[in-house]
């Protein structure tokens, strides 16, 4: 029985922002374990690297173009998803707008909240309806260590990722009796483009690394195992959890 705990054969996973980084690692990990993949990205073309990776595992791949900064585009893609079967949803897309709090503009705030909080809410609401009809589904939000901490120069991102924990717990309470599990992963410092500014600051990079008990920044693939676990039957009795994957940063 346990041999099937991580088998996703016959399932379809929607992973937003799967073209690069953490989304790419999660999508390919789910495909490797049997899931077909749908992704939504503002910049993806036929024959993309993620498409080649997914089809290389013998899985089906489908993509939609959508800029989550644009509410109308998000609403439109939600309508398109009504024609797809989605068993697993990973809300991965995100943006970080860095600015000192006293100089953090309304425009930066609105953009961050739209992409990091409102879009995941809308996508989840749309996809959850079909999951409830089938009596089964797995929803995974991607939070951050700033879901738990204050951060610095990333106030809108911190606010959005803190709210992701609230979405995770609130939605999980409503959908658990209907067969849908809702959890979140909170990555620590991971070497992706979204953290490039910090990685290029030698002093800050060294300071952060010194606080990570495992002694290194994460790689996107370090998130794959947690995502496969939360997407699979192995986690059927887990819901409402925000799981840090941070090399021990929050424990130090």
ZIMOSUL-V428542 format. One record per helix or strand. SS is the DSSP state (2 for helix, 1 for strand). FROM is the first residue (numbers start at 1). LEN is the number of residues. If there is no record, write none. Layout:
# ZIMOSUL-V428542
ss = (SS,SS)
from = (FROM,FROM)
len = (LEN,LEN)
This chain:
# ZIMOSUL-V428542
ss = (2,1,2,1,2,1,2,1,1,2,2,1,2,1,2,1,1,2,2,1,2,2,1,2)
from = (2,12,21,36,49,61,71,88,99,101,106,137,145,154,155,180,190,193,202,218,220,233,242,249)
len = (3,5,12,6,8,5,13,4,1,3,29,6,3,1,24,8,1,7,9,1,12,3,4,3)
